[in-house]
Amino acid sequence: MNDLHGIIFAYKQSPDLRELVQQRNSCSVPFGGRYRAIDFALSNLVNAGVTDVGIIVHTSYQSLLDHVGSGKDWDLSRKHGGLRILPPFGFAGKHPNSQYRGRMDALAGVYSYLQTIRQDYVILTQGDLAANLPIDEAFERHLKSGADITAICVPSTGADPRLTTYMAVDGDNRVADISVHPSSAKGKASLETYILSKSLLMSLVDQCSAHDVYSFSQGVLLPGLAEGLDIRVFDFNGYATRVLKVGGYFHCSMELLDPKVRADLFRKDRPIKTKDMSNPSTYYGPDAKVVNSLVSDGCRIEGTVINSILARGVHVEKGAVVENCILLQRATVQEGAALHYAIADKNVRVCPGRTLMGHGTYPLVIAKDEIV
């Protein structure tokens, strides 16, 4: 699919993710043991044949850079096109020390890059969206419908309606009304993934810059609908979630323990790719007990692990108990310690004999490199 260009918004650092975004942005938060949130957006585009992708970043993106690198693991390391990281250099010169207020701000900040896009169509998507999207089907539907903008939507995301845009449609899936961050769900939930032509995108960015409009939903979709813009919905019925809050992150991570959810999210026909780490196999000691858990390569399990997700290099020592937890890279739970309903970031060490407990609706989060 050489006529579609991908733009990934990866500039947000959601404060509701608390300790998980102290040293990274929302899009580089680990997910499912082996992956990062942005792996889904990159893989969705590559699986649809998109060869040119721009990632818009702003602050705390060193972790993201380390992960995506040149894009080689997604076959996006190319002499012409491929993966481009788009820092806010132009924006920072005009608005020093300012964050992007919204997606139109972010697009205006990389305006010179937008001008160089070779394709006639652009797909805008979020880097914190975990979903296996059939983008090729959505693009084909967009072309056939003749719509100005196609929005990929789901019946419901389970997310807070006050963080979601909803679309009410007619019999042809044409959008009749849009509700931005209402108090309750009103229609189909947008995944904030939109397909439109490059020419329309450029005109919208010019118009929004001239009028200091920074929100795509409120500044483009709402007034555009009133002015006759043809906005259509592409229905997606698979699993989809966004990494926005600690509680939601914990809940959707635990959902991965359900084989049906894993089969829907990690499809063989649309594989989700990630950075190759080439770790050795996990070691299970003679007294190890592992029940209903996802364990990545390179771990050393000598204690008990129940209903948990372990990233690469995690060590659970003899006599330690890990239950309903997410342990990120190289976390260590030492002998006799117990961890329940907790998220331990990279390089965390829980000392011998400690007992730490959160709750399913409000998990305990231990910041990166902490010793407890």
Secondary structure, 3 states (H helix, E strand, C coil): CCCEEEEEECCCCCHHHHHHHCCCCHHHCEECCCEECHHHHHHHHHHCCCCEEEEECCCCCHHHHHHHCCCHHHCCCCCCCEEEEECCHHHHHHCCCCCCCCHHHHHHHCHHHHHCCCCCEEEEEECCEEECCCHHHHHHHHHHHCCCEEEEEECCCCCCHHHCEEEEECCCCEEEEEEECCCCCCCEEEEEEEEEEHHHHHHHHHHHHHCCCCCHHHHHHHHHHHCCCCEEEEECCCCEEECCCHHHHHHHHHHCCCHHHHHHHCCCCCCCCCCCCCCCCCEECCCCEEECCEECCCCEECCEEECCEECCCCEECCCCEEECCEECCCCEECCCCEEECEEECCCCEECCCCEEECECCECEEECCCCEC
